Amino acid sequence: MLAASRKIPQANISLHLKKWDRKRFQGSELFGKTLGLIGLGKIGKEVAIRAKAFGMKIISFDPLVSAESVSDLDIQLVSLDEIWKMSDIISVHTPLNDKTKNLISLMNCRNAKQVL
């Protein structure tokens, strides 16, 4: 998230090509952005804790998690459609199995603000 929001990979390539254009690589802050987590297991919760440290709002979709179990983390559980509409950044933490195989596709992302 940090590298993508600050355009670090692109800036690194530009620097190595000796074509540094500082204004092109200003990037944006994570503070105040909404992180949509798909999957809120052990790893998803750890990502949420770290994102909170950057001042991000956390929303999540996980049909196996109850609102009570994440209330201490200040995570709002929402539908998958709401993840696409409300998130500035989406992070996926699900195993690949028959239930999750087609969970994410360009068709599902039609309401996303931006698809990277």
Jmol script that loads the backbone (N, CA, C; Angstrom):
load data "model"
ATOM      1  N   MET A   1       0.823  -1.185   0.000  1.00  0.00           N
ATOM      2  CA  MET A   1       0.000   0.000   0.000  1.00  0.00           C
ATOM      3  C   MET A   1       0.865   1.246   0.000  1.00  0.00           C
ATOM      4  N   LEU A   2       1.899   1.217   0.819  1.00  0.00           N
ATOM      5  CA  LEU A   2       2.780   2.388   0.899  1.00  0.00           C
ATOM      6  C   LEU A   2       3.464   2.652  -0.429  1.00  0.00           C
ATOM      7  N   ALA A   3       4.018   1.619  -1.022  1.00  0.00           N
ATOM      8  CA  ALA A   3       4.736   1.787  -2.284  1.00  0.00           C
ATOM      9  C   ALA A   3       3.793   2.240  -3.398  1.00  0.00           C
ATOM     10  N   ALA A   4       2.613   1.661  -3.457  1.00  0.00           N
ATOM     11  CA  ALA A   4       1.666   2.028  -4.510  1.00  0.00           C
ATOM     12  C   ALA A   4       1.163   3.455  -4.338  1.00  0.00           C
ATOM     13  N   SER A   5       0.828   3.845  -3.106  1.00  0.00           N
ATOM     14  CA  SER A   5       0.285   5.184  -2.892  1.00  0.00           C
ATOM     15  C   SER A   5       1.320   6.279  -3.114  1.00  0.00           C
ATOM     16  N   ARG A   6       2.583   5.978  -2.899  1.00  0.00           N
ATOM     17  CA  ARG A   6       3.647   6.965  -3.094  1.00  0.00           C
ATOM     18  C   ARG A   6       4.365   6.803  -4.435  1.00  0.00           C
ATOM     19  N   LYS A   7       3.899   5.858  -5.271  1.00  0.00           N
ATOM     20  CA  LYS A   7       4.455   5.616  -6.612  1.00  0.00           C
ATOM     21  C   LYS A   7       5.951   5.292  -6.576  1.00  0.00           C
ATOM     22  N   ILE A   8       6.356   4.551  -5.582  1.00  0.00           N
ATOM     23  CA  ILE A   8       7.777   4.243  -5.394  1.00  0.00           C
ATOM     24  C   ILE A   8       8.358   3.381  -6.517  1.00  0.00           C
ATOM     25  N   PRO A   9       7.666   2.329  -6.990  1.00  0.00           N
ATOM     26  CA  PRO A   9       8.260   1.548  -8.080  1.00  0.00           C
ATOM     27  C   PRO A   9       8.503   2.375  -9.346  1.00  0.00           C
ATOM     28  N   GLN A  10       7.531   3.215  -9.694  1.00  0.00           N
ATOM     29  CA  GLN A  10       7.683   4.057 -10.878  1.00  0.00           C
ATOM     30  C   GLN A  10       8.806   5.073 -10.693  1.00  0.00           C
ATOM     31  N   ALA A  11       8.906   5.642  -9.493  1.00  0.00           N
ATOM     32  CA  ALA A  11       9.967   6.612  -9.209  1.00  0.00           C
ATOM     33  C   ALA A  11      11.337   5.948  -9.274  1.00  0.00           C
ATOM     34  N   ASN A  12      11.438   4.733  -8.793  1.00  0.00           N
ATOM     35  CA  ASN A  12      12.699   4.000  -8.830  1.00  0.00           C
ATOM     36  C   ASN A  12      13.164   3.773 -10.271  1.00  0.00           C
ATOM     37  N   ILE A  13      12.246   3.346 -11.119  1.00  0.00           N
ATOM     38  CA  ILE A  13      12.586   3.127 -12.532  1.00  0.00           C
ATOM     39  C   ILE A  13      13.033   4.440 -13.171  1.00  0.00           C
ATOM     40  N   SER A  14      12.294   5.505 -12.917  1.00  0.00           N
ATOM     41  CA  SER A  14      12.632   6.810 -13.477  1.00  0.00           C
ATOM     42  C   SER A  14      14.016   7.269 -13.021  1.00  0.00           C
ATOM     43  N   LEU A  15      14.307   7.060 -11.770  1.00  0.00           N
ATOM     44  CA  LEU A  15      15.603   7.458 -11.223  1.00  0.00           C
ATOM     45  C   LEU A  15      16.743   6.693 -11.904  1.00  0.00           C
ATOM     46  N   HIS A  16      16.558   5.397 -12.088  1.00  0.00           N
ATOM     47  CA  HIS A  16      17.589   4.590 -12.741  1.00  0.00           C
ATOM     48  C   HIS A  16      17.786   4.976 -14.208  1.00  0.00           C
ATOM     49  N   LEU A  17      16.717   5.485 -14.834  1.00  0.00           N
ATOM     50  CA  LEU A  17      16.806   5.934 -16.228  1.00  0.00           C
ATOM     51  C   LEU A  17      17.294   7.386 -16.332  1.00  0.00           C
ATOM     52  N   LYS A  18      17.604   7.974 -15.157  1.00  0.00           N
ATOM     53  CA  LYS A  18      18.062   9.370 -15.087  1.00  0.00           C
ATOM     54  C   LYS A  18      17.036  10.335 -15.686  1.00  0.00           C
ATOM     55  N   LYS A  19      15.756  10.034 -15.440  1.00  0.00           N
ATOM     56  CA  LYS A  19      14.653  10.876 -15.921  1.00  0.00           C
ATOM     57  C   LYS A  19      13.797  11.327 -14.744  1.00  0.00           C
ATOM     58  N   TRP A  20      14.422  11.749 -13.670  1.00  0.00           N
ATOM     59  CA  TRP A  20      13.695  12.103 -12.452  1.00  0.00           C
ATOM     60  C   TRP A  20      12.792  13.306 -12.671  1.00  0.00           C
ATOM     61  N   ASP A  21      11.506  13.145 -12.383  1.00  0.00           N
ATOM     62  CA  ASP A  21      10.520  14.217 -12.465  1.00  0.00           C
ATOM     63  C   ASP A  21       9.741  14.202 -11.158  1.00  0.00           C
ATOM     64  N   ARG A  22      10.210  14.977 -10.218  1.00  0.00           N
ATOM     65  CA  ARG A  22       9.674  14.944  -8.854  1.00  0.00           C
ATOM     66  C   ARG A  22       8.162  15.151  -8.800  1.00  0.00           C
ATOM     67  N   LYS A  23       7.643  16.075  -9.573  1.00  0.00           N
ATOM     68  CA  LYS A  23       6.204  16.374  -9.532  1.00  0.00           C
ATOM     69  C   LYS A  23       5.357  15.171  -9.965  1.00  0.00           C
ATOM     70  N   ARG A  24       5.896  14.370 -10.853  1.00  0.00           N
ATOM     71  CA  ARG A  24       5.171  13.206 -11.353  1.00  0.00           C
ATOM     72  C   ARG A  24       4.985  12.131 -10.277  1.00  0.00           C
ATOM     73  N   PHE A  25       5.827  12.154  -9.245  1.00  0.00           N
ATOM     74  CA  PHE A  25       5.811  11.104  -8.237  1.00  0.00           C
ATOM     75  C   PHE A  25       5.409  11.604  -6.851  1.00  0.00           C
ATOM     76  N   GLN A  26       4.523  12.572  -6.787  1.00  0.00           N
ATOM     77  CA  GLN A  26       4.074  13.097  -5.497  1.00  0.00           C
ATOM     78  C   GLN A  26       3.289  12.057  -4.694  1.00  0.00           C
ATOM     79  N   GLY A  27       2.460  11.288  -5.347  1.00  0.00           N
ATOM     80  CA  GLY A  27       1.703  10.259  -4.645  1.00  0.00           C
ATOM     81  C   GLY A  27       0.632  10.836  -3.743  1.00  0.00           C
ATOM     82  N   SER A  28       0.107  10.004  -2.854  1.00  0.00           N
ATOM     83  CA  SER A  28      -0.927  10.441  -1.919  1.00  0.00           C
ATOM     84  C   SER A  28      -0.709   9.769  -0.571  1.00  0.00           C
ATOM     85  N   GLU A  29      -1.334  10.337   0.438  1.00  0.00           N
ATOM     86  CA  GLU A  29      -1.218   9.795   1.793  1.00  0.00           C
ATOM     87  C   GLU A  29      -2.232   8.686   2.026  1.00  0.00           C
ATOM     88  N   LEU A  30      -1.943   7.812   2.962  1.00  0.00           N
ATOM     89  CA  LEU A  30      -2.905   6.798   3.378  1.00  0.00           C
ATOM     90  C   LEU A  30      -3.857   7.357   4.433  1.00  0.00           C
ATOM     91  N   PHE A  31      -3.419   8.380   5.160  1.00  0.00           N
ATOM     92  CA  PHE A  31      -4.234   8.978   6.210  1.00  0.00           C
ATOM     93  C   PHE A  31      -5.579   9.440   5.639  1.00  0.00           C
ATOM     94  N   GLY A  32      -6.650   9.014   6.298  1.00  0.00           N
ATOM     95  CA  GLY A  32      -7.982   9.422   5.885  1.00  0.00           C
ATOM     96  C   GLY A  32      -8.589   8.585   4.772  1.00  0.00           C
ATOM     97  N   LYS A  33      -7.833   7.684   4.193  1.00  0.00           N
ATOM     98  CA  LYS A  33      -8.348   6.827   3.124  1.00  0.00           C
ATOM     99  C   LYS A  33      -9.106   5.653   3.741  1.00  0.00           C
ATOM    100  N   THR A  34      -9.959   5.022   2.930  1.00  0.00           N
ATOM    101  CA  THR A  34     -10.718   3.857   3.369  1.00  0.00           C
ATOM    102  C   THR A  34     -10.100   2.594   2.776  1.00  0.00           C
ATOM    103  N   LEU A  35      -9.736   1.670   3.656  1.00  0.00           N
ATOM    104  CA  LEU A  35      -9.194   0.376   3.252  1.00  0.00           C
ATOM    105  C   LEU A  35     -10.304  -0.657   3.305  1.00  0.00           C
ATOM    106  N   GLY A  36     -10.548  -1.313   2.180  1.00  0.00           N
ATOM    107  CA  GLY A  36     -11.513  -2.401   2.117  1.00  0.00           C
ATOM    108  C   GLY A  36     -10.779  -3.726   2.188  1.00  0.00           C
ATOM    109  N   LEU A  37     -11.042  -4.483   3.234  1.00  0.00           N
ATOM    110  CA  LEU A  37     -10.419  -5.796   3.391  1.00  0.00           C
ATOM    111  C   LEU A  37     -11.409  -6.872   2.976  1.00  0.00           C
ATOM    112  N   ILE A  38     -10.986  -7.739   2.085  1.00  0.00           N
ATOM    113  CA  ILE A  38     -11.792  -8.896   1.719  1.00  0.00           C
ATOM    114  C   ILE A  38     -11.121 -10.086   2.389  1.00  0.00           C
ATOM    115  N   GLY A  39     -11.775 -10.593   3.411  1.00  0.00           N
ATOM    116  CA  GLY A  39     -11.203 -11.646   4.240  1.00  0.00           C
ATOM    117  C   GLY A  39     -10.631 -11.030   5.503  1.00  0.00           C
ATOM    118  N   LEU A  40     -11.142 -11.468   6.629  1.00  0.00           N
ATOM    119  CA  LEU A  40     -10.736 -10.874   7.902  1.00  0.00           C
ATOM    120  C   LEU A  40     -10.299 -11.959   8.877  1.00  0.00           C
ATOM    121  N   GLY A  41      -9.444 -12.840   8.380  1.00  0.00           N
ATOM    122  CA  GLY A  41      -8.851 -13.858   9.238  1.00  0.00           C
ATOM    123  C   GLY A  41      -7.648 -13.285   9.951  1.00  0.00           C
ATOM    124  N   LYS A  42      -6.723 -14.137  10.291  1.00  0.00           N
ATOM    125  CA  LYS A  42      -5.534 -13.724  11.040  1.00  0.00           C
ATOM    126  C   LYS A  42      -4.735 -12.642  10.305  1.00  0.00           C
ATOM    127  N   ILE A  43      -4.468 -12.848   9.030  1.00  0.00           N
ATOM    128  CA  ILE A  43      -3.684 -11.879   8.265  1.00  0.00           C
ATOM    129  C   ILE A  43      -4.478 -10.599   8.026  1.00  0.00           C
ATOM    130  N   GLY A  44      -5.743 -10.732   7.646  1.00  0.00           N
ATOM    131  CA  GLY A  44      -6.587  -9.562   7.424  1.00  0.00           C
ATOM    132  C   GLY A  44      -6.658  -8.657   8.646  1.00  0.00           C
ATOM    133  N   LYS A  45      -6.787  -9.263   9.820  1.00  0.00           N
ATOM    134  CA  LYS A  45      -6.827  -8.475  11.054  1.00  0.00           C
ATOM    135  C   LYS A  45      -5.500  -7.767  11.307  1.00  0.00           C
ATOM    136  N   GLU A  46      -4.400  -8.433  11.019  1.00  0.00           N
ATOM    137  CA  GLU A  46      -3.082  -7.796  11.195  1.00  0.00           C
ATOM    138  C   GLU A  46      -2.906  -6.615  10.238  1.00  0.00           C
ATOM    139  N   VAL A  47      -3.381  -6.764   9.013  1.00  0.00           N
ATOM    140  CA  VAL A  47      -3.332  -5.650   8.058  1.00  0.00           C
ATOM    141  C   VAL A  47      -4.175  -4.491   8.580  1.00  0.00           C
ATOM    142  N   ALA A  48      -5.343  -4.799   9.131  1.00  0.00           N
ATOM    143  CA  ALA A  48      -6.219  -3.758   9.680  1.00  0.00           C
ATOM    144  C   ALA A  48      -5.536  -2.990  10.806  1.00  0.00           C
ATOM    145  N   ILE A  49      -4.866  -3.687  11.695  1.00  0.00           N
ATOM    146  CA  ILE A  49      -4.169  -3.043  12.808  1.00  0.00           C
ATOM    147  C   ILE A  49      -3.110  -2.078  12.286  1.00  0.00           C
ATOM    148  N   ARG A  50      -2.358  -2.508  11.282  1.00  0.00           N
ATOM    149  CA  ARG A  50      -1.306  -1.651  10.725  1.00  0.00           C
ATOM    150  C   ARG A  50      -1.896  -0.465   9.964  1.00  0.00           C
ATOM    151  N   ALA A  51      -2.986  -0.697   9.250  1.00  0.00           N
ATOM    152  CA  ALA A  51      -3.631   0.396   8.514  1.00  0.00           C
ATOM    153  C   ALA A  51      -4.204   1.439   9.474  1.00  0.00           C
ATOM    154  N   LYS A  52      -4.716   0.992  10.611  1.00  0.00           N
ATOM    155  CA  LYS A  52      -5.215   1.920  11.636  1.00  0.00           C
ATOM    156  C   LYS A  52      -4.111   2.865  12.097  1.00  0.00           C
ATOM    157  N   ALA A  53      -2.886   2.360  12.169  1.00  0.00           N
ATOM    158  CA  ALA A  53      -1.756   3.185  12.598  1.00  0.00           C
ATOM    159  C   ALA A  53      -1.492   4.325  11.614  1.00  0.00           C
ATOM    160  N   PHE A  54      -1.934   4.168  10.362  1.00  0.00           N
ATOM    161  CA  PHE A  54      -1.794   5.228   9.363  1.00  0.00           C
ATOM    162  C   PHE A  54      -3.016   6.131   9.315  1.00  0.00           C
ATOM    163  N   GLY A  55      -3.974   5.892  10.196  1.00  0.00           N
ATOM    164  CA  GLY A  55      -5.167   6.733  10.251  1.00  0.00           C
ATOM    165  C   GLY A  55      -6.188   6.395   9.176  1.00  0.00           C
ATOM    166  N   MET A  56      -6.209   5.153   8.754  1.00  0.00           N
ATOM    167  CA  MET A  56      -7.158   4.728   7.737  1.00  0.00           C
ATOM    168  C   MET A  56      -8.455   4.247   8.368  1.00  0.00           C
ATOM    169  N   LYS A  57      -9.568   4.403   7.643  1.00  0.00           N
ATOM    170  CA  LYS A  57     -10.841   3.819   8.030  1.00  0.00           C
ATOM    171  C   LYS A  57     -10.860   2.411   7.444  1.00  0.00           C
ATOM    172  N   ILE A  58     -11.310   1.428   8.213  1.00  0.00           N
ATOM    173  CA  ILE A  58     -11.288   0.037   7.766  1.00  0.00           C
ATOM    174  C   ILE A  58     -12.709  -0.478   7.607  1.00  0.00           C
ATOM    175  N   ILE A  59     -12.993  -1.003   6.412  1.00  0.00           N
ATOM    176  CA  ILE A  59     -14.244  -1.730   6.186  1.00  0.00           C
ATOM    177  C   ILE A  59     -13.851  -3.122   5.701  1.00  0.00           C
ATOM    178  N   SER A  60     -14.741  -4.087   5.896  1.00  0.00           N
ATOM    179  CA  SER A  60     -14.382  -5.453   5.528  1.00  0.00           C
ATOM    180  C   SER A  60     -15.588  -6.260   5.094  1.00  0.00           C
ATOM    181  N   PHE A  61     -15.322  -7.201   4.203  1.00  0.00           N
ATOM    182  CA  PHE A  61     -16.298  -8.215   3.830  1.00  0.00           C
ATOM    183  C   PHE A  61     -15.726  -9.568   4.204  1.00  0.00           C
ATOM    184  N   ASP A  62     -16.422 -10.279   5.060  1.00  0.00           N
ATOM    185  CA  ASP A  62     -16.078 -11.660   5.400  1.00  0.00           C
ATOM    186  C   ASP A  62     -17.335 -12.298   5.969  1.00  0.00           C
ATOM    187  N   PRO A  63     -17.960 -13.201   5.217  1.00  0.00           N
ATOM    188  CA  PRO A  63     -19.216 -13.797   5.673  1.00  0.00           C
ATOM    189  C   PRO A  63     -19.073 -14.672   6.914  1.00  0.00           C
ATOM    190  N   LEU A  64     -17.855 -15.009   7.305  1.00  0.00           N
ATOM    191  CA  LEU A  64     -17.650 -15.886   8.460  1.00  0.00           C
ATOM    192  C   LEU A  64     -17.364 -15.122   9.750  1.00  0.00           C
ATOM    193  N   VAL A  65     -17.311 -13.788   9.679  1.00  0.00           N
ATOM    194  CA  VAL A  65     -16.943 -12.974  10.840  1.00  0.00           C
ATOM    195  C   VAL A  65     -18.156 -12.173  11.312  1.00  0.00           C
ATOM    196  N   SER A  66     -18.347 -12.090  12.623  1.00  0.00           N
ATOM    197  CA  SER A  66     -19.450 -11.308  13.177  1.00  0.00           C
ATOM    198  C   SER A  66     -18.964  -9.908  13.549  1.00  0.00           C
ATOM    199  N   ALA A  67     -19.880  -8.962  13.567  1.00  0.00           N
ATOM    200  CA  ALA A  67     -19.546  -7.578  13.921  1.00  0.00           C
ATOM    201  C   ALA A  67     -18.988  -7.504  15.340  1.00  0.00           C
ATOM    202  N   GLU A  68     -19.487  -8.350  16.238  1.00  0.00           N
ATOM    203  CA  GLU A  68     -19.016  -8.344  17.622  1.00  0.00           C
ATOM    204  C   GLU A  68     -17.546  -8.762  17.720  1.00  0.00           C
ATOM    205  N   SER A  69     -17.134  -9.683  16.870  1.00  0.00           N
ATOM    206  CA  SER A  69     -15.762 -10.193  16.956  1.00  0.00           C
ATOM    207  C   SER A  69     -14.716  -9.174  16.500  1.00  0.00           C
ATOM    208  N   VAL A  70     -15.137  -8.143  15.781  1.00  0.00           N
ATOM    209  CA  VAL A  70     -14.189  -7.128  15.308  1.00  0.00           C
ATOM    210  C   VAL A  70     -14.497  -5.735  15.857  1.00  0.00           C
ATOM    211  N   SER A  71     -15.422  -5.663  16.789  1.00  0.00           N
ATOM    212  CA  SER A  71     -15.805  -4.347  17.325  1.00  0.00           C
ATOM    213  C   SER A  71     -14.635  -3.667  18.030  1.00  0.00           C
ATOM    214  N   ASP A  72     -13.764  -4.431  18.686  1.00  0.00           N
ATOM    215  CA  ASP A  72     -12.614  -3.843  19.370  1.00  0.00           C
ATOM    216  C   ASP A  72     -11.584  -3.289  18.381  1.00  0.00           C
ATOM    217  N   LEU A  73     -11.632  -3.719  17.122  1.00  0.00           N
ATOM    218  CA  LEU A  73     -10.710  -3.223  16.096  1.00  0.00           C
ATOM    219  C   LEU A  73     -11.304  -2.048  15.311  1.00  0.00           C
ATOM    220  N   ASP A  74     -12.555  -1.685  15.601  1.00  0.00           N
ATOM    221  CA  ASP A  74     -13.233  -0.582  14.918  1.00  0.00           C
ATOM    222  C   ASP A  74     -13.278  -0.825  13.407  1.00  0.00           C
ATOM    223  N   ILE A  75     -13.726  -2.024  13.036  1.00  0.00           N
ATOM    224  CA  ILE A  75     -13.870  -2.399  11.634  1.00  0.00           C
ATOM    225  C   ILE A  75     -15.353  -2.524  11.335  1.00  0.00           C
ATOM    226  N   GLN A  76     -15.785  -1.876  10.256  1.00  0.00           N
ATOM    227  CA  GLN A  76     -17.177  -1.950   9.845  1.00  0.00           C
ATOM    228  C   GLN A  76     -17.336  -3.071   8.827  1.00  0.00           C
ATOM    229  N   LEU A  77     -18.229  -4.012   9.098  1.00  0.00           N
ATOM    230  CA  LEU A  77     -18.504  -5.088   8.148  1.00  0.00           C
ATOM    231  C   LEU A  77     -19.535  -4.603   7.138  1.00  0.00           C
ATOM    232  N   VAL A  78     -19.238  -4.800   5.860  1.00  0.00           N
ATOM    233  CA  VAL A  78     -20.109  -4.339   4.781  1.00  0.00           C
ATOM    234  C   VAL A  78     -20.241  -5.450   3.741  1.00  0.00           C
ATOM    235  N   SER A  79     -21.126  -5.237   2.772  1.00  0.00           N
ATOM    236  CA  SER A  79     -21.278  -6.212   1.685  1.00  0.00           C
ATOM    237  C   SER A  79     -20.122  -6.071   0.700  1.00  0.00           C
ATOM    238  N   LEU A  80     -19.969  -7.061  -0.147  1.00  0.00           N
ATOM    239  CA  LEU A  80     -18.909  -7.019  -1.149  1.00  0.00           C
ATOM    240  C   LEU A  80     -19.128  -5.851  -2.118  1.00  0.00           C
ATOM    241  N   ASP A  81     -20.372  -5.592  -2.489  1.00  0.00           N
ATOM    242  CA  ASP A  81     -20.659  -4.448  -3.367  1.00  0.00           C
ATOM    243  C   ASP A  81     -20.247  -3.131  -2.712  1.00  0.00           C
ATOM    244  N   GLU A  82     -20.460  -3.017  -1.406  1.00  0.00           N
ATOM    245  CA  GLU A  82     -20.066  -1.788  -0.703  1.00  0.00           C
ATOM    246  C   GLU A  82     -18.551  -1.625  -0.644  1.00  0.00           C
ATOM    247  N   ILE A  83     -17.828  -2.742  -0.588  1.00  0.00           N
ATOM    248  CA  ILE A  83     -16.357  -2.671  -0.618  1.00  0.00           C
ATOM    249  C   ILE A  83     -15.916  -1.920  -1.874  1.00  0.00           C
ATOM    250  N   TRP A  84     -16.467  -2.304  -3.037  1.00  0.00           N
ATOM    251  CA  TRP A  84     -16.070  -1.665  -4.302  1.00  0.00           C
ATOM    252  C   TRP A  84     -16.425  -0.181  -4.299  1.00  0.00           C
ATOM    253  N   LYS A  85     -17.576   0.171  -3.760  1.00  0.00           N
ATOM    254  CA  LYS A  85     -18.041   1.564  -3.803  1.00  0.00           C
ATOM    255  C   LYS A  85     -17.317   2.467  -2.807  1.00  0.00           C
ATOM    256  N   MET A  86     -17.004   1.962  -1.626  1.00  0.00           N
ATOM    257  CA  MET A  86     -16.532   2.808  -0.531  1.00  0.00           C
ATOM    258  C   MET A  86     -15.018   2.845  -0.361  1.00  0.00           C
ATOM    259  N   SER A  87     -14.301   1.889  -0.931  1.00  0.00           N
ATOM    260  CA  SER A  87     -12.866   1.758  -0.657  1.00  0.00           C
ATOM    261  C   SER A  87     -12.005   2.606  -1.577  1.00  0.00           C
ATOM    262  N   ASP A  88     -10.952   3.165  -0.990  1.00  0.00           N
ATOM    263  CA  ASP A  88      -9.905   3.803  -1.781  1.00  0.00           C
ATOM    264  C   ASP A  88      -8.860   2.766  -2.163  1.00  0.00           C
ATOM    265  N   ILE A  89      -8.647   1.802  -1.280  1.00  0.00           N
ATOM    266  CA  ILE A  89      -7.681   0.723  -1.481  1.00  0.00           C
ATOM    267  C   ILE A  89      -8.355  -0.573  -1.041  1.00  0.00           C
ATOM    268  N   ILE A  90      -8.130  -1.644  -1.797  1.00  0.00           N
ATOM    269  CA  ILE A  90      -8.699  -2.951  -1.449  1.00  0.00           C
ATOM    270  C   ILE A  90      -7.564  -3.949  -1.294  1.00  0.00           C
ATOM    271  N   SER A  91      -7.616  -4.714  -0.209  1.00  0.00           N
ATOM    272  CA  SER A  91      -6.611  -5.733   0.068  1.00  0.00           C
ATOM    273  C   SER A  91      -7.334  -7.065   0.275  1.00  0.00           C
ATOM    274  N   VAL A  92      -6.865  -8.101  -0.406  1.00  0.00           N
ATOM    275  CA  VAL A  92      -7.551  -9.394  -0.403  1.00  0.00           C
ATOM    276  C   VAL A  92      -6.764 -10.406   0.416  1.00  0.00           C
ATOM    277  N   HIS A  93      -7.467 -11.078   1.351  1.00  0.00           N
ATOM    278  CA  HIS A  93      -6.839 -12.061   2.241  1.00  0.00           C
ATOM    279  C   HIS A  93      -7.743 -13.269   2.388  1.00  0.00           C
ATOM    280  N   THR A  94      -7.923 -13.984   1.280  1.00  0.00           N
ATOM    281  CA  THR A  94      -8.756 -15.183   1.285  1.00  0.00           C
ATOM    282  C   THR A  94      -7.985 -16.332   0.653  1.00  0.00           C
ATOM    283  N   PRO A  95      -8.280 -17.547   1.068  1.00  0.00           N
ATOM    284  CA  PRO A  95      -7.660 -18.694   0.391  1.00  0.00           C
ATOM    285  C   PRO A  95      -8.336 -18.887  -0.964  1.00  0.00           C
ATOM    286  N   LEU A  96      -7.629 -19.461  -1.900  1.00  0.00           N
ATOM    287  CA  LEU A  96      -8.226 -19.787  -3.194  1.00  0.00           C
ATOM    288  C   LEU A  96      -8.883 -21.156  -3.082  1.00  0.00           C
ATOM    289  N   ASN A  97     -10.201 -21.161  -3.164  1.00  0.00           N
ATOM    290  CA  ASN A  97     -10.960 -22.411  -3.153  1.00  0.00           C
ATOM    291  C   ASN A  97     -12.204 -22.224  -4.024  1.00  0.00           C
ATOM    292  N   ASP A  98     -13.075 -23.208  -4.066  1.00  0.00           N
ATOM    293  CA  ASP A  98     -14.259 -23.136  -4.930  1.00  0.00           C
ATOM    294  C   ASP A  98     -15.164 -21.943  -4.580  1.00  0.00           C
ATOM    295  N   LYS A  99     -15.237 -21.577  -3.306  1.00  0.00           N
ATOM    296  CA  LYS A  99     -16.103 -20.464  -2.904  1.00  0.00           C
ATOM    297  C   LYS A  99     -15.517 -19.098  -3.256  1.00  0.00           C
ATOM    298  N   THR A 100     -14.206 -18.999  -3.327  1.00  0.00           N
ATOM    299  CA  THR A 100     -13.571 -17.697  -3.565  1.00  0.00           C
ATOM    300  C   THR A 100     -12.985 -17.553  -4.970  1.00  0.00           C
ATOM    301  N   LYS A 101     -13.027 -18.612  -5.769  1.00  0.00           N
ATOM    302  CA  LYS A 101     -12.337 -18.617  -7.055  1.00  0.00           C
ATOM    303  C   LYS A 101     -12.704 -17.434  -7.950  1.00  0.00           C
ATOM    304  N   ASN A 102     -13.952 -17.082  -8.073  1.00  0.00           N
ATOM    305  CA  ASN A 102     -14.382 -15.975  -8.931  1.00  0.00           C
ATOM    306  C   ASN A 102     -14.904 -14.794  -8.116  1.00  0.00           C
ATOM    307  N   LEU A 103     -14.432 -14.678  -6.906  1.00  0.00           N
ATOM    308  CA  LEU A 103     -14.882 -13.608  -6.016  1.00  0.00           C
ATOM    309  C   LEU A 103     -14.526 -12.234  -6.574  1.00  0.00           C
ATOM    310  N   ILE A 104     -13.376 -12.137  -7.199  1.00  0.00           N
ATOM    311  CA  ILE A 104     -12.917 -10.863  -7.734  1.00  0.00           C
ATOM    312  C   ILE A 104     -12.722 -11.009  -9.238  1.00  0.00           C
ATOM    313  N   SER A 105     -13.337 -10.120  -9.967  1.00  0.00           N
ATOM    314  CA  SER A 105     -13.169 -10.070 -11.419  1.00  0.00           C
ATOM    315  C   SER A 105     -13.395  -8.629 -11.848  1.00  0.00           C
ATOM    316  N   LEU A 106     -13.061  -8.305 -13.060  1.00  0.00           N
ATOM    317  CA  LEU A 106     -13.299  -6.943 -13.539  1.00  0.00           C
ATOM    318  C   LEU A 106     -14.775  -6.609 -13.491  1.00  0.00           C
ATOM    319  N   MET A 107     -15.626  -7.603 -13.712  1.00  0.00           N
ATOM    320  CA  MET A 107     -17.067  -7.362 -13.642  1.00  0.00           C
ATOM    321  C   MET A 107     -17.478  -6.971 -12.230  1.00  0.00           C
ATOM    322  N   ASN A 108     -16.903  -7.609 -11.217  1.00  0.00           N
ATOM    323  CA  ASN A 108     -17.209  -7.286  -9.832  1.00  0.00           C
ATOM    324  C   ASN A 108     -16.689  -5.904  -9.456  1.00  0.00           C
ATOM    325  N   CYS A 109     -15.640  -5.455 -10.120  1.00  0.00           N
ATOM    326  CA  CYS A 109     -15.004  -4.175  -9.794  1.00  0.00           C
ATOM    327  C   CYS A 109     -15.659  -2.993 -10.489  1.00  0.00           C
ATOM    328  N   ARG A 110     -16.776  -3.181 -11.147  1.00  0.00           N
ATOM    329  CA  ARG A 110     -17.373  -2.124 -11.967  1.00  0.00           C
ATOM    330  C   ARG A 110     -17.676  -0.853 -11.181  1.00  0.00           C
ATOM    331  N   ASN A 111     -17.893  -0.958  -9.874  1.00  0.00           N
ATOM    332  CA  ASN A 111     -18.209   0.216  -9.065  1.00  0.00           C
ATOM    333  C   ASN A 111     -16.994   0.776  -8.330  1.00  0.00           C
ATOM    334  N   ALA A 112     -15.839   0.187  -8.526  1.00  0.00           N
ATOM    335  CA  ALA A 112     -14.640   0.637  -7.822  1.00  0.00           C
ATOM    336  C   ALA A 112     -14.234   2.025  -8.295  1.00  0.00           C
ATOM    337  N   LYS A 113     -13.668   2.815  -7.388  1.00  0.00           N
ATOM    338  CA  LYS A 113     -13.187   4.147  -7.735  1.00  0.00           C
ATOM    339  C   LYS A 113     -12.035   4.057  -8.714  1.00  0.00           C
ATOM    340  N   GLN A 114     -11.142   3.096  -8.469  1.00  0.00           N
ATOM    341  CA  GLN A 114      -9.982   2.919  -9.328  1.00  0.00           C
ATOM    342  C   GLN A 114      -9.499   1.480  -9.192  1.00  0.00           C
ATOM    343  N   VAL A 115      -9.200   0.866 -10.303  1.00  0.00           N
ATOM    344  CA  VAL A 115      -8.657  -0.489 -10.289  1.00  0.00           C
ATOM    345  C   VAL A 115      -7.215  -0.404 -10.726  1.00  0.00           C
ATOM    346  N   LEU A 116      -6.306  -0.908  -9.886  1.00  0.00           N
ATOM    347  CA  LEU A 116      -4.883  -0.859 -10.221  1.00  0.00           C
ATOM    348  C   LEU A 116      -4.467  -2.150 -10.880  1.00  0.00           C
TER     349      LEU A 116
END
end "model"
wireframe off; spacefill off
backbone 0.3
color backbone group
